[in-house]
Amino acid sequence: SEEERIARSELEAQLWKLIDELPEKRRDIFLMAKRDGLSYKEIAEETGLTLKTIENHISRALKSLRKKNRTLYLYFFL
């Protein structure tokens, strides 16, 4: 319905605001994984970082998003 579409758009806007608040490198890596659909290995190859570093950035980004707004986190990532 139109109300649901508007509500989802508002939630997406809130999520993008939180993503924008992440540190730049963490945000870039997070977006490569979640928006662009790259694997952690592909991100590591593209950035020159280790696989473990990529895993840490993604984990910390998700933890930060969950901490700032648990409802948004649950809606988009679970």
MIMIDO-816319 format. One record per residue: residue number from 1; residue in three letters; x, y negated, z of N, C-alpha, C, O in turn. Coordinates in Angstrom, 2 decimals, decimal comma. Atoms other than C-alpha are relative to their C-alpha. Example, Ala and Ser with C-alpha at 12.3 -4.5 7.8 and 13.67 -1.06 7.14 Angstrom:
% residues 2
 torpa volum     npx     npy     npz    capx    capy    capz     cpx     cpy     cpz     opx     opy     opz
     1   ALA    0,89    1,19    0,00   12,30    4,50    7,80    0,90   -1,20    0,00    1,94   -1,18    0,66
     2   SER   -0,82    1,19   -0,06   13,67    1,06    7,14   -0,77   -1,09    0,73   -0,26   -2,20    0,90
END
This chain:
% residues 78
 torpa volum     npx     npy     npz    capx    capy    capz     cpx     cpy     cpz     opx     opy     opz
     1   SER    0,83    1,17    0,00    0,00    0,00    0,00    0,88   -1,25    0,00    2,09   -1,17    0,22
     2   GLU   -0,72    1,26    0,04    0,98   -3,63   -0,28    0,60   -0,34    1,36    1,72   -0,84    1,44
     3   GLU   -0,51    0,28   -1,35    1,35   -3,97    3,50    1,22    0,84    0,31    2,19    0,36    0,90
     4   GLU   -1,14   -0,88   -0,23    3,68   -0,98    3,63    1,22   -0,47   -0,79    2,34   -0,42   -0,29
     5   ARG   -1,09    0,48    0,84    5,77   -2,39    0,77    0,64   -1,23    0,64    1,86   -1,36    0,66
     6   ILE   -0,50    1,21   -0,65    6,10   -5,72    2,56    0,77    0,35    1,27    1,85   -0,19    1,52
     7   ALA   -0,66   -0,42   -1,23    6,98   -4,04    5,85    1,36    0,63   -0,30    2,34    0,35    0,38
     8   ARG   -1,28   -0,64    0,37    9,67   -1,93    4,15    0,99   -1,07   -0,48    2,17   -1,00   -0,14
     9   SER   -0,89    1,07    0,48   11,08   -5,03    2,43    0,58   -0,78    1,17    1,75   -1,15    1,16
    10   GLU   -0,47    0,72   -1,18   11,31   -6,79    5,78    1,04    0,82    0,77    2,04    0,28    1,24
    11   LEU   -0,96   -0,87   -0,66   13,07   -3,79    7,32    1,32    0,04   -0,77    2,40    0,00   -0,18
    12   GLU   -1,21   -0,01    0,82   15,50   -3,65    4,41    0,79   -1,30    0,16    2,02   -1,28    0,21
    13   ALA   -0,67    1,29   -0,19   16,27   -7,35    4,83    0,73   -0,02    1,35    1,85   -0,52    1,44
    14   GLN   -0,63   -0,06   -1,32   17,00   -6,78    8,52    1,24    0,90   -0,05    2,27    0,58    0,54
    15   LEU   -1,13   -0,92    0,12   19,25   -3,83    7,64    1,17   -0,66   -0,71    2,32   -0,54   -0,27
    16   TRP   -1,07    0,68    0,74   21,22   -5,87    5,08    0,67   -1,05    0,87    1,88   -1,26    0,76
    17   LYS   -0,58    1,00   -0,90   21,71   -8,60    7,69    0,98    0,69    0,95    2,08    0,17    1,19
    18   LEU   -0,88   -0,72   -0,91   23,19   -6,05   10,10    1,24    0,52   -0,73    2,35    0,46   -0,19
    19   ILE   -1,14   -0,49    0,79   25,38   -4,55    7,37    0,96   -1,15   -0,28    2,18   -0,97   -0,21
    20   ASP   -0,84    1,17    0,28   26,64   -8,03    6,49    0,83   -0,42    1,21    1,87   -1,06    1,05
    21   GLU   -0,71    0,36   -1,22   27,74   -8,46   10,11    1,17    0,95    0,30    1,99    0,65    1,17
    22   LEU   -1,11   -0,93   -0,22   30,09   -5,45    9,93    1,30   -0,66   -0,46    1,29   -1,52   -1,34
    23   PRO   -1,29    0,49    0,51   33,81   -6,19    9,56    0,13    0,34   -1,50   -0,38    1,37   -1,95
    24   GLU   -0,01   -0,10    1,46   34,62   -6,60    5,86    0,42    1,38   -0,52   -0,28    1,96   -1,34
    25   LYS   -0,47   -1,30    0,50   36,63   -3,41    5,30   -0,99    1,11    0,34   -1,29    1,96   -0,49
    26   ARG    0,97   -1,01   -0,42   34,15   -1,31    7,29   -1,27   -0,10   -0,83   -1,84    0,91   -1,25
    27   ARG    1,20    0,21    0,83   31,24   -2,85    5,39    0,22    0,53   -1,42   -0,64    1,22   -1,97
    28   ASP   -0,28   -0,45    1,36   32,88   -2,19    2,03    0,01    1,53   -0,09   -0,57    2,11   -1,02
    29   ILE   -0,07   -1,47    0,00   33,60    1,45    2,89   -1,39    0,59    0,24   -1,77    1,55   -0,42
    30   PHE    1,36   -0,47   -0,28   30,12    1,94    4,33   -0,87   -0,09   -1,25   -1,61    0,84   -1,57
    31   LEU    0,81    0,18    1,21   28,53    0,55    1,16    0,43    0,94   -1,12   -0,41    1,40   -1,90
    32   MET   -0,47   -0,95    1,01   30,71    2,72   -1,06   -0,64    1,37    0,24   -0,99    2,07   -0,71
    33   ALA    0,59   -1,30   -0,34   29,35    5,76    0,78   -1,51   -0,01   -0,13   -2,09    0,86   -0,78
    34   LYS    1,46   -0,03   -0,09   25,73    4,81    1,35   -0,71   -0,60   -1,22   -1,72   -0,07   -1,66
    35   ARG    0,64    0,64    1,14   24,90    2,49   -1,55    0,45    0,63   -1,31   -0,36    0,92   -2,19
    36   ASP   -0,55   -0,48    1,26   27,22    3,81   -4,23    0,05    1,52   -0,10    0,25    2,07   -1,18
    37   GLY    0,06   -1,45    0,00   27,02    7,47   -3,21    1,33    0,70   -0,18    1,38    1,86   -0,58
    38   LEU   -1,30   -0,62    0,13   30,76    8,08   -3,24    0,27    0,92    1,19   -0,17    0,66    2,31
    39   SER   -0,39   -0,89   -1,08   32,14   10,97   -1,22    1,12   -0,66    0,80    1,76   -1,59    0,32
    40   TYR   -1,08    0,55   -0,81   34,58   10,25    1,59    1,33    0,17   -0,72    2,19   -0,71   -0,68
    41   LYS   -1,22   -0,26    0,75   37,31   11,82   -0,54    0,18   -1,02   -1,13    1,28   -1,54   -1,34
    42   GLU   -0,07    0,98    1,08   36,48    9,53   -3,47    0,34   -1,39    0,53    1,12   -2,13   -0,08
    43   ILE   -0,29    1,31   -0,61   36,54    6,49   -1,19    1,46   -0,06    0,43    2,13   -1,07    0,22
    44   ALA   -1,41   -0,05   -0,41   39,91    7,57    0,24    0,92   -0,19   -1,19    1,90   -0,94   -1,13
    45   GLU   -0,83    0,13    1,20   41,34    7,92   -3,24   -0,05   -1,41   -0,57    0,96   -1,95   -1,00
    46   GLU    0,17    1,34    0,57   39,94    4,57   -4,36    0,66   -1,08    0,86    1,20   -2,06    0,33
    47   THR   -0,53    1,03   -0,90   41,09    2,64   -1,29    1,45    0,24    0,42    2,12   -0,67    0,89
    48   GLY   -1,34   -0,34   -0,45   44,35    4,44   -0,59    0,08    0,29    1,49    1,17    0,43    2,04
    49   LEU    0,06   -0,32   -1,42   43,22    5,13    2,97   -0,12    1,50    0,18   -0,49    2,22   -0,75
    50   THR    0,13   -1,43   -0,26   43,28    8,54    4,61   -1,47    0,37    0,17   -2,32   -0,47    0,46
    51   LEU    1,36   -0,51   -0,17   40,17   10,69    4,76   -0,48   -0,25    1,43   -1,64   -0,61    1,65
    52   LYS    0,36    0,22   -1,41   40,22   10,41    8,56   -0,37   -1,47    0,25   -1,29   -1,75    1,01
    53   THR    0,31    1,43   -0,15   40,26    6,59    8,33   -1,37   -0,31   -0,56   -2,13   -1,09    0,02
    54   ILE    1,32    0,20    0,61   37,25    6,67    6,02   -1,08    0,53    0,94   -2,08   -0,14    1,18
    55   GLU    0,97   -0,58   -0,94   35,41    8,98    8,42   -0,20   -0,90    1,20   -1,33   -1,09    1,66
    56   ASN    0,09    0,90   -1,15   36,21    6,62   11,30   -0,78   -1,27   -0,33   -1,62   -1,71    0,47
    57   HIS    0,72    1,22    0,39   34,97    3,55    9,42   -1,51    0,27   -0,13   -2,33   -0,52    0,36
    58   ILE    1,42   -0,34    0,17   31,67    5,25    8,48   -0,65    0,26    1,36   -1,74   -0,23    1,65
    59   SER    0,54   -0,31   -1,33   31,17    6,60   11,99   -0,20   -1,26    0,83   -1,22   -1,42    1,49
    60   ARG    0,11    1,24   -0,78   31,83    3,21   13,58   -1,07   -0,93   -0,57   -1,75   -1,62    0,18
    61   ALA    1,05    0,82    0,61   29,57    1,45   11,09   -1,38    0,50    0,44   -2,23   -0,29    0,85
    62   LEU    1,29   -0,56   -0,41   26,70    3,83   11,86   -0,26   -0,23    1,48   -1,38   -0,55    1,88
    63   LYS    0,15    0,23   -1,45   27,32    3,52   15,60   -0,38   -1,45    0,26   -1,24   -1,72    1,10
    64   SER    0,32    1,42   -0,16   27,25   -0,27   15,32   -1,43   -0,31   -0,41   -2,14   -1,03    0,29
    65   LEU    1,37    0,23    0,47   24,03   -0,26   13,31   -1,02    0,60    0,98   -2,05   -0,01    1,27
    66   ARG    0,90   -0,66   -0,96   22,42    2,20   15,75   -0,10   -0,82    1,28   -1,18   -0,97    1,85
    67   LYS   -0,03    0,79   -1,24   23,48    0,05   18,71   -0,78   -1,31   -0,15   -1,49   -1,72    0,77
    68   LYS    0,65    1,29    0,22   22,18   -3,20   17,18   -1,50    0,12   -0,22   -2,27   -0,74    0,21
    69   ASN    1,44   -0,16    0,25   18,82   -1,84   16,05   -0,31    1,47   -0,23   -0,24    1,96   -1,36
    70   ARG    0,24   -1,45    0,05   17,94    1,76   16,83   -1,16    0,34   -0,95   -1,10    1,35   -1,65
    71   THR    1,16   -0,27    0,86   14,59    1,56   15,01    0,39   -0,01   -1,47    0,02    0,90   -2,21
    72   LEU   -0,46    0,06    1,39   16,20    0,48   11,74    0,89    1,19   -0,32    0,76    1,81   -1,38
    73   TYR   -0,91   -1,12    0,21   18,89    3,12   12,12   -0,80    1,29   -0,23   -0,54    2,02   -1,18
    74   LEU    0,79   -1,21    0,13   16,34    5,88   12,63   -0,81    0,01   -1,29   -0,95    1,06   -1,93
    75   TYR    0,83    0,11    1,20   14,18    4,63    9,76    0,80    0,30   -1,27    0,32    1,00   -2,16
    76   PHE   -0,78   -0,11    1,23   16,97    4,50    7,18    0,98    1,15   -0,04    1,32    1,62   -1,13
    77   PHE   -1,09   -0,98    0,01   19,52    7,10    8,28   -0,35    1,35    0,58    0,51    2,24    0,60
    78   LEU    0,39   -1,34   -0,48   17,59    9,99    9,80   -1,23    0,49   -0,69   -1,70    1,59   -0,41
END
